[in-house]
């Protein structure tokens, strides 16, 4: 059985555990092509965006926990 191809965008720069885990999980179900970018014209070409783009909406394939309207953690001071 041949797996369906899925184009997934993640942010460029330092790799984090959240997008690494997401890609590993998706590779169990799809042939995943990963684009590492923050450029919106490339993000729009991906079928799914993980940890990049600023939106969380499963219906559109957007899975970023950094939305501008999301609650922020407090900063601890010494």
N, C-alpha and C positions, 0 to 999 in steps of 0.2 A: 504494500500500500504506500503510495507516494503522499508525502505531507504537503499541505497547502503552504505557499510562500506568504510570509507576513513581513512587511517593512515596518520597523519600529525605530522611532527616534528617541535618543536619550541625550542629555546635555554633554557638551564637550568639557574638557578639563579633567579634574581629578575624578576617578571612578569611585562610587560609593556602593555600599552593600545593598541598598534598596533597589537600585536599577540592576545590579548584578543578579540578585535573587530573581527579580521579575523576568529577566532575559532567560535565565536558566530554566525557570518554570515554563515559559512559553516554548522553549526548544523541545520540551517533551511532547508538544502538540503540533508545532509548525516548523517549517524551514524558515528560520529568522534571519533577515538581513538587517543589521544595526547601522543606523546613521547617527554619528555623534556630532551634534550641532545645536546651536541656539538661534540660528537664522530662520526667521519665520517662513520664508518661501520654501525652505527645505522641510520644515516641520509640517507644512500643509501637504506635502507629498507623501508623508508617512501614513500608514493605516492606523498606527497607534503611537502615542507620545507618552513616555514614562519619565517622571521626575524632571520634566521640562515643559515650558509653554505657559505655565501659570493658571491652568484650568484643571478641574476635576469633573469629568462628565463621561461616565462609561458608555453612554449612547454614541458619543462622538470619538471614542478611543483615547480620551485624555485622562491621564492618571498622574497628575502633579499635586503634591501635597504642599506646594509653595504658593497657593493662591493669594493674591493681594488682600482679599477679604477674610482670610483664615485667621483664627485667633493665634496670637504669638505667645511663645513661652516667655516667662519673666527672666530677666537677667540677674544672676546671682552676683552679689558683690562680696568682697572679703570683709 
